[in-house]
Amino acid sequence: MLVIGIDPGTAITGYGLVSEDDRGDLRAVAYGVVTTKAGLPMPERLLVLYRELQDILARYRPESGAVEKLFFQRNVTTAISVGQARGVSMLALAEAGLPVDEYTPMEIKQAVAGYGGADKHQVQYMVRALLGLDEIPRPDDAADALAVAICHLHTARTRRMAQQGGGA
């Protein structure tokens, strides 16, 4: 199964594609960021994000997608712009016909590092380890997107096991 994880933002949106084979082994297929220029009006930034995500989805053809849920921030302006990027990301995934799941930062940390209060470095280390990478993926937004994808795959595996009667 190939999934795309998205860490949304209007300046930088991270994406990470992770595949899982029949044995449950994970592999990073591709990862990176979509960036937009700070001087662009918001509608144009969102259009750049949307088109880049469309290109990525067409190129890799994942089977499902996951987006990090908005964590309330003190800066309302930042929260609104991240919310707009989330909406555009979910639109691109839905338009591609993909099922979309959303995960909180705590759920992602729990799935990847085994502890919902893990710090950023612990999560990045585990992303590197789980995917067998030589280095921690850079920039941070790409590593975060890979963590979203890993969380999605772990959650999907747990759901399948529960449906088959092999769950907890």
C-alpha positions as CSV (number, residue, x, y, z in Angstrom):
1,M,0.0,0.0,0.0
2,L,1.3,3.5,-0.9
3,V,0.1,6.4,1.2
4,I,0.8,10.1,1.2
5,G,1.2,12.1,4.4
6,I,0.8,15.9,4.3
7,D,2.0,18.4,6.9
8,P,0.1,21.5,5.7
9,G,1.2,25.1,5.7
10,T,0.9,28.0,3.3
11,A,4.6,28.9,3.2
12,I,5.8,25.3,3.4
13,T,3.8,22.1,3.0
14,G,5.6,18.8,3.6
15,Y,4.7,15.7,1.8
16,G,5.9,12.1,2.3
17,L,5.0,9.0,0.4
18,V,5.5,5.7,2.2
19,S,4.8,2.2,1.0
20,E,4.2,-0.9,3.1
21,D,4.7,-4.4,1.8
22,D,2.9,-7.6,2.7
23,R,5.3,-8.2,5.6
24,G,4.7,-4.8,7.1
25,D,8.0,-3.3,6.1
26,L,7.9,0.4,5.4
27,R,9.9,2.3,2.7
28,A,10.1,6.0,1.9
29,V,9.2,6.4,-1.8
30,A,9.5,10.2,-2.0
31,Y,9.4,13.2,0.2
32,G,9.9,16.9,0.1
33,V,8.1,20.2,0.4
34,V,6.0,22.6,-1.6
35,T,7.0,26.2,-1.0
36,T,5.2,29.4,-1.9
37,K,6.7,32.9,-2.1
38,A,5.9,35.1,0.9
39,G,4.9,38.1,-1.3
40,L,2.2,36.2,-3.2
41,P,-1.4,36.9,-2.3
42,M,-3.0,34.1,-0.4
43,P,-5.2,32.9,-3.3
44,E,-2.2,32.5,-5.5
45,R,-0.2,30.7,-2.8
46,L,-3.1,28.2,-2.3
47,L,-3.2,27.7,-6.1
48,V,0.5,26.9,-6.2
49,L,0.0,24.4,-3.3
50,Y,-3.0,22.8,-5.0
51,R,-1.3,22.4,-8.4
52,E,1.9,21.0,-6.9
53,L,-0.1,18.5,-4.9
54,Q,-2.0,17.5,-8.0
55,D,1.3,16.9,-9.8
56,I,2.6,14.8,-6.9
57,L,-0.6,12.7,-6.7
58,A,-0.6,12.1,-10.5
59,R,3.1,11.1,-10.5
60,Y,3.0,8.6,-7.6
61,R,-0.7,7.6,-7.5
62,P,-1.0,6.8,-3.8
63,E,-3.9,4.6,-2.6
64,S,-4.9,6.9,0.3
65,G,-3.8,10.1,2.1
66,A,-3.5,11.6,5.5
67,V,-3.3,15.1,6.7
68,E,-2.2,16.5,10.0
69,K,-5.1,18.0,12.0
70,L,-4.8,21.7,13.0
71,F,-3.5,22.0,16.4
72,F,-4.8,25.2,18.0
73,Q,-2.2,27.9,18.0
74,R,-2.0,31.2,19.8
75,N,-1.5,33.1,16.6
76,V,-4.9,33.2,15.0
77,T,-3.5,34.4,11.6
78,T,-1.2,31.4,11.4
79,A,-4.0,29.0,12.4
80,I,-6.2,30.4,9.7
81,S,-3.6,30.1,7.0
82,V,-2.7,26.5,8.0
83,G,-6.4,25.7,7.9
84,Q,-6.6,27.1,4.4
85,A,-3.6,24.9,3.4
86,R,-5.3,21.9,5.0
87,G,-8.5,22.5,3.0
88,V,-6.6,22.8,-0.2
89,S,-4.6,19.6,0.6
90,M,-7.8,17.7,1.4
91,L,-9.4,19.0,-1.8
92,A,-6.5,17.7,-3.9
93,L,-6.7,14.3,-2.2
94,A,-10.5,14.1,-2.6
95,E,-10.3,15.2,-6.2
96,A,-7.8,12.4,-6.9
97,G,-10.4,10.0,-5.5
98,L,-8.4,9.1,-2.4
99,P,-9.8,8.2,1.0
100,V,-8.5,10.8,3.5
101,D,-7.8,10.5,7.2
102,E,-6.7,13.2,9.6
103,Y,-4.5,12.7,12.7
104,T,-3.7,15.0,15.6
105,P,0.0,15.7,16.4
106,M,-0.4,13.6,19.5
107,E,-1.8,10.6,17.5
108,I,1.1,10.9,15.1
109,K,3.7,11.0,17.9
110,Q,2.1,8.0,19.6
111,A,2.1,6.0,16.3
112,V,5.7,6.9,15.4
113,A,7.5,7.3,18.7
114,G,5.3,5.3,21.0
115,Y,4.6,8.4,23.2
116,G,2.1,11.1,22.4
117,G,4.3,13.7,24.2
118,A,7.4,12.9,22.2
119,D,9.5,15.9,21.1
120,K,10.3,16.7,17.4
121,H,13.7,15.1,17.6
122,Q,12.4,11.8,18.9
123,V,9.8,11.7,16.1
124,Q,12.4,12.5,13.5
125,Y,14.8,9.9,14.8
126,M,12.0,7.3,14.7
127,V,11.0,8.3,11.1
128,R,14.6,7.7,10.1
129,A,14.7,4.4,11.9
130,L,11.3,3.0,10.8
131,L,12.1,3.9,7.1
132,G,15.7,2.7,7.2
133,L,17.1,6.0,6.1
134,D,20.7,7.0,6.5
135,E,19.8,10.5,7.7
136,I,16.8,12.3,9.2
137,P,14.7,13.6,6.3
138,R,15.1,17.4,5.7
139,P,13.5,19.8,5.9
140,D,11.5,19.2,9.1
141,D,8.2,19.6,7.2
142,A,9.1,16.6,5.0
143,A,10.0,14.5,8.1
144,D,6.7,15.5,9.7
145,A,4.8,14.5,6.5
146,L,6.5,11.1,6.5
147,A,5.4,10.7,10.2
148,V,1.8,11.4,9.1
149,A,2.1,8.7,6.5
150,I,3.6,6.2,9.0
151,C,0.8,7.0,11.4
152,H,-1.7,6.3,8.7
153,L,-0.2,3.0,7.8
154,H,0.0,1.9,11.4
155,T,-3.6,2.9,12.0
156,A,-4.8,1.1,8.8
157,R,-3.0,-2.0,9.9
158,T,-4.6,-1.9,13.3
159,R,-8.0,-1.4,11.7
160,R,-7.5,-4.4,9.4
161,M,-6.4,-6.6,12.3
162,A,-9.5,-5.5,14.3
163,Q,-11.8,-6.3,11.4
164,Q,-10.2,-9.7,11.0
165,G,-10.7,-10.5,14.6
166,G,-7.0,-10.3,15.4
167,G,-7.1,-7.0,17.2
168,A,-6.8,-6.3,20.9
